[in-house]
Amino acid sequence: MSGLRRVMVANRGEIAVRIIRACHVAGVEAVAVYSDADEHSKWVRMADDAVHIGRSAAQKSYLDPDALLKAARATEVDAVHPGYGFLSESGAFARAIDEAGLVFIGPRPAVLEQMGDKAAARGAAASAGVPVVPGTDPIDDPADVPRLAAEIGFPLLLKAAAGGGGRGIRPVHDLDGLLDALPAAQAEARSAFGDPAVYLERAVANARHVEVQVLADDHGNVVHLFERDCSVQRRRQKLIEEAPAPALHEETRQAITAAAVRLAEHVGYRGAGTVEFLVDGDGNFYFIEMNARVQVEHPITEAITGVDVVAEQLRIAGGEALSMDQSSIERRGAAVELRINAEDPERDFAPTPGEITVLRLPGGPGVRVDTGISQGDRISPFYDSLIAKIICWGADRDQAYARARQALTEFQVEGVASTAALHRELTNDPELAAGPVHTLWLEHHLSNGR
């Protein structure tokens, strides 16, 4: 049981559904919020109470802290769960929740601000003895760029200090390209994140994206829930994730999970978080960022450990200790998550909003589907185009993928184009089956005509 009584979910879609379910299992009332576009949504129907917070555009609703605070006060909640995206990693929003006398279900504001600044996060990792990719502090003087680039070596990534979720990153291969890209990158960073600061980081060749789920409470307990591999990406947006990371040497696994715990302890972390790394072909790993929130792919970690990540978030926010210690967490089997989006791969993954006229979801042993929509609902042009996450567990990786292939044959969506057919193709690809693949594998696959 959580020490909380009533929680407002400051989000939408499948993560709102996920949190509301966890609240109800814990005996906690859940309050939903919704914009004009989401008035008749699944999570609104599930919640104990629901509050309209504004117009369809995210800036006028889910990204409006004043509207969310007003809703929290009006519904007399004692905590706010921000989900992922939107204001989930906003230190200012977390501080406003605290100042209103409510509990922010996530890290403390100062930690959010530290981890949200990619340069500051790199510094924290280095201080904690966690390997970081060679890079620079935010660039103050463009005249320093040639010297800094020469010290690190090409190829490089030009990254927004306040970026996240794969956004605000530009690969550059030579000095001329870097100097050309710098002004545009700074302008893009200011527009997208409100901060023009950028820095340089070495591009790790043929890298895998491996991340570690951590949980930390206010009683000095920090644990990891092993790792996930999220290397199947397009433009740094994840399509397929799996746990555990395939073909990861046990020595590397132990080192990378220990590093994640060490960083969480170092910064005084609280709640659920994910420490992300690049792993090269020799097994060397480098910190890239920490996502200070629950992540889209948390269900595959739940599948292999049996730990309910969102339930633990509620426990921690209610002042309780974690329900487990490190020695009691066991890894069992393997799991894969497929993100099915309302996008058309034949049109460069253009979003395809519209009404879901048919939606048939798969089932069977080891199959879980997380979705925020029902048949007859609409995919809105205002938000992320996620239709559903299909999560498949198996006794080993082969069985997890076999169940994923079967689940995809059962899955049916009509009314919008989707990435389901691409997932059917990828889950049958011999290179992915052999595993592991690197973060540019999918883009090479797509550019070669599949």
N, C-alpha and C positions, 0 to 999 in steps of 0.2 A: 504493500500500500504506500502511496505517496503521501507526504505531509501537506500537499497542496489540496485546496478545496475546489477551485474554479480557475480554469486557464483559458485565456484568449489566444487563438491561433492567428497570428498576424501574417497569413499567407493564403495561398489558394492551391487548387489542383490536387495532384496525388499526394503531395506531402501534407496538405491540410487534412485529407482523409486519413492518412497514416497516423498523424498526431492525435486526431479525434478518437480513433480506435484505441490508441494506447491510453489516452485519458480515461475512456470508459472502462477499459480492463482494470485500470488502477482505482476505479471508483471516484474519478475526478470529473466534474462537469466541464464541458467544452463549449466555448463561445466562438462561433465563426464570424468572419468579416467578409464582405463581398462588395464588388463594384457593380455598376449598372449592368455590365456584360455578364456578370456571374450570379445574378439574382436567383436563378432557378438551378443552381449547381448542386452537385452531389454532396459536397461537404456542408453546404447550408442545410440541406435536408437531414443530414446526420447529426448536426450539432444540437445541443440543448437550447441554445439561443443564437441569434445571428443579428449582425448590425451592418447596415449599409454605410459605407465609408467614402463614397464618391463616384466620380465618373469612370468610364471604362479605361481611359489612359492610365497607365501605372503611376505616373507622376501625380495624378489627381486622386489616387486611392491607395494602393499598396505601398507606394513610396512616399506617402504623406504622413510624417510622424505625428503631426498634430491631430489628424483625423483618427489615427490609430490610438493615440493616448486618450482622446475624447471617448472613443468606443470602449476602451478598457475601464475608464472611470464610470461610464454610464452603466456598464454591466457588472460592476463591482467584482471584478476578477482579482485574484491575488498574484497572478503571474501571467507573463506573456511569452509564448513560444514563437520565435520568428521563422522557423523552418529553414529553408535555404534560399539563396537569392534575395532579391528585394533589400530589406534592411537588416538581414540576419547578421551581417558583419559590420554594422555601423556602430562605432563607439559612441557617437552622439546620441543615437536612438537608445542604446543600452543605458547610457547615463540618464537620459530623460525618464526612462522606465524606473530606474533606481530612485531618482529624485521625486517621483510620484508616489514613492512608498510601495512599489510593486517589485516583483522578482522577475528579472530578465533570465530566461532559461538559456543560458549560454555563458561564455566567459565574462569576466569583469571588463568594464569599459576600457581601462588602460591596456589590458592584454589584447583586446580587439584592435585598438589603435596601433599597438606595436606590431601585431601579426598582419594587420592590413597594409602596413607600409613595408613593401617587399625588401627595401634596403635595410630597414630596422630589423626585420625578421631574419635576414641573412646575418646581421651582426649578432643577434641573440643566439642563433644556431652556432656560429663560430665560438661565441663565449661559452656555450655549453659543450664544446668539444665535438660538435656534429660537423662532418665534412660538408663544405659548400662548394658550389661551382665557382671557379675563379671569376671574379667580376670586380666592379667598381662601386663606389658610393654614387649617389645621384650627381649628375654632371652639372657643375655650376658654370663652367666657362667652356664654350665650344672650342676654344683654342687648345684645350687640353686633350681633345678627342684623339688626334693622331698618336700622341704619346701613350694614352691609355690603351688604345686598340693594339698598338705594337707590343705592349707589355703582356696582354692577354693572348693575342693571336687570333687570326680568322680561322673558320667562320665564327661570327658572333651573333648574339641576340640582343636587340635593342628593346628594352622592356620598360613599361610604365611602372614607376615605383608604387603606385596605388592600384595597379591592375589586379586582375584575378579571373578565375574561371576560364583561363586560356586566352583572355582578351588583352590587348595592349602589348603584343609581342611582334617584333619584326625581325626576320632573319636578314643578315647582311653578310656579304662574302668578300668585300674589299673596302678599302678606305673611301674611294669615290662613292660607292653605294651607301656607305655609312653617313658621309657628310651630306649626301642628297636626302637621306631618310630622316635625319635628325630633326629638322624644323617641323616636318609633317608629323612625326611621332610625338613631339612635344605638344603640338596643337591637338592631336587626337587624344592624348592623355588628359589635357585640360578639358576637352569637350566631354569625354566619356566618364572621367573619374573626378573632375574638379581639381586636378593637380597636374601641372605640366612636367613634373620631375620624371626623368628617365635615367636609366643606368645601363651599363654594358655587362654582358655575361657570356662566357664561352659557350658555344654550341657543342654539346656532347654528341659525337657521331654514333649513329645506330643505337641510340639510347632506348631503354625501356622505361616506362612510367610506372613506378611501384610506390604505393602509398600505404601508410600504417594507420589503422584506427586506434585512437586512444580514448580512455575515459579517466576523468579525475574528479574527486570530490573535495569537500572542504575539511576533510579529516586526515589529509596527508596521503591518501591512497591514489596511486596512478597505475593503470594497467594498460596493456595493449591487447588488441583482439586480432593479432597477426596482420597479414598484409593482403593487398589486392593489386592486381596488375590491370592497368587501364591504358595499355599501349595502342589499342585499336581506336584511333582518333582520326578525325578529319578537321583540319584547321584548328587543332588543339581542342576540339569538342569531342567528348568520349561517346562512342557508339556501343562498344562491348566491354564489359569489365568481368574479371574472374578472380576468384579466391580459392586457394592460395595462388600466389604467382607461380606459373609453371617453370620448372627447371631452374629454380632458385636454390643455390647451394645452401645447405643448412647453416653453415658458418655465416654466410651473408645474411640469411634470415635472422639469425640471432643478433647479429651486429646492427642490422637496420631497425629492428624492433626496439632494441635497447637504446639506440640513438633517439628514436621518437619519444620514448618515455623520458629520457634524460632532458630533452628540450621542453617537454610539458612541465616537468618538475622545475626546470630552470626559470621559466617565465611565470610560474604560479598559476598554471592553467586550471580551469574549472569547467566541467561538462564534457560533451563529446567533441572531438576534433580529429582532424586527419593531417598527418605530416607527410608531405609529398617529396619523392626523391626521383632522380634519374639514376639508372643503373647501366653501366657500360658493359661491353662484352667481356671484360676481365673480372666483372663482379664488383668493381668499385662503385660506390654510391655517393650521391651528392644531394644535399638538401636544396629544394627549390622554393617551397612555400608551405605555409600551414593554413588549412581551411578551418577557421574557428567556428564550426557549425556542424550540424548533421549533413551528410552528403547524399547525393542522389543514389549512389551505389551501396549505401549501408546494408541493404537486404542480403547481399551475398556474404557479408561478414556475419550477419545474424544466422544465415543458413549453415555455415561451417562451425559456428561456436555455440549456437543455441542461446546467445545473449540478445535480449531485446534492447537495442541501443536507445530507442526513444523512451522506453520505460525507465532506463537508467538515468536519462536526462531529467525525467520527472522526479526521481528519487533524490538526485543531487540538488535540484532546485528547491526541493522541500526540506533540505537540510540533513538528509539522511546519508549514510555511508553507502558506497557501492555494495551491491549484493554478492560480490565475489572478490576473491583475490587472484593474483596472477597464477598461483599454483593450481587453482581449480578450473582454469580456462583451458579447454582442450580443443584441438582442431580435428574436425571429422569430415572426411570426404572433400568434395570440391563443388563449387557453384559458379554459375555464369549468369550475367544480367544483360539483357538485350533492351536497348532503348528504342521503342517504336515511336517515331515522330511523324507528324502530318507534314511531310516534306516530300518533294518529288526528286529523286536522284537523277532522273533523266533531264531535269531542268536545273542542274547545278544546286540541288537541294533547296529549291525555292519553297517557302512555306505554302501550305494549301489549306487555308482556313475554310470552314464550312460546316454543314450539319453532318453528324455521324448517323447515317441512315441505317447501317447494319453494324453491329459490334458483337462478335462471338469470341469469347475468351477461352483459352485452353485450361485443362485441369489434369489431374492424375498425380501419382506419387511424385513428390519432390518438386512440384510445380506451384509457383506463387505468382500472382499478377497484382501489381499495384497500379491503380488508375484513379483518376479524378473525374472520369466521365462515364456516362451511361449512354446506351443507344437513344438517339433523339437529341442528345446534347450537341452543342456547337464548339468547334475549335475556333477560338477567338483570334483575330488578327493582332490583338493588343498584347499578347503574352507568348511565353514559350509554347512551342507546338507539340509538346509531349502528349502522346495518346496513352501509352501504357509502358510499364516496365515488366518484362517477363523474366522471372528469376527461376532458374532450374538447378536443383541440387542432385548430386549423384555420389555414389560410394567412391568414385574417382573421376578424373577429368573427362575420360571417354564417356562415362555414363551421363555426366552432367550435360555434355554437348549432345549426346543422343537424345536426351529428354528435351533439350532446347529445339532440336530439329523437329521432333514430334510436336512440340507445343506450337511451333510455327506453322505446321500443316493444319492445326486446328484453329489457329487465330485467323479471324476474318474481320476486316473493316471496309466499309463502303461509304461513299459520299465525299471522301477526301483521298488524295494520293498519300501513300505512306512509304516508310522505309522497310516495311515487312519483307518485301521481295529481296531487297539487298541483304537483309539478315539471313534469309534462306540460302542465298548464294554464299555468304561469308562463312556460315556455320558448316558448309560442305567443302570449304576450301582446304586443300591438303596442306598448304603452308601454315595456315592458322592451326590446323589440327596437329601438325608436328610441333609447333610452338617452340620457344616464344618468338614473337615478332617485335619489331621496334616501332617507335611512334610515327614514323613516316611510311610504314608498310602499306597502310590503307590508301594513302594518297598515291603512292606508286601503283598500287593495284588498280585504282580508278583511272589513273592517267594512261595506263596501258590497255585500256578498253575492256578490262575485266575479262 
